[in-house]
């Protein structure tokens, strides 16, 4: 829920405001997020936060950063609650009407995102060996529509679900640039 995410983001800043008077709540929230990234070993290079919900043309996150956030969430003590908050493929939320005729139906949990010329999915789906996989796909293309982009994103989820690749080590960000 984007409105709730915005409130939660501002709460992060509000919790610090008494200790750091005179600074904007959103600025403090962004600092809190960057500190959490550092604690998790996630690079915040290029990360741009505006309202915390992703519904902004100025916000930026790389697919690797977002996947790293999902990885940290899946390993936290609150992982069950976090996972339960994500829509189930073919069951609810923005994923309710997607991937019904695939093996991923009722198995994956994804948050979707869409703005004009941008579509994304981020979440989890078990592969053919029942190993939980993190999937992040972002399409940021002029004049892309949901009718064109959603099938592409769904194909990525379906391909991961059907894969049975051996365990892959987590990518080293130093080797990606």
C-alpha positions, 0 to 999 in steps of 0.5 A: 500500500503506497499511502501506508509506505509513505507514512511509514517512511515519514515515521522513520524520520519523525522518530529521529526528529526530537534528537535532531531538531531543525531537520526535515522529517523526510531528510531524516527518513532518508538518512535512516534508510541509508544507515540501514542499507549500510548496516545490511552491506547494501550500497546506497550509491545512486539511491534517491528517495523522495516520498518513500513509496516509489510513486515519484519520478525522482526516486531511484533504486537499482535492481541489485539494491532492491533485490538486496533489500528483499534478501535482507527482509527474507533473512530478518526475524520479521520475514514471515510478516513481510512475506505475508504482506506481499500479494500472492500471484493469481490470488490478491492485490495487483497480482490477482489477475496475473500468471493464472495458467502458470506454475507460479500461480499461488506460489509467488509473492510480488509487489508491482509498480507502475508509473507512466513509462515504468513498470516493475515487479519485485518479490519471491517465487520458488524455482522448479527445485522449490528453492526460493528465488528473489526476482526484481525486474524494472522496465523503464522505457519511453511509451511502454504500456501495461499491455506490453510490459506486464507480459514481459515481467510475467515471463521473467517470473515464469522463467525463474519459476521454471528454472532449476539452476543450481544455487547461485552465489549472491552477486558481488556489486564490485564485479557488476560495474 
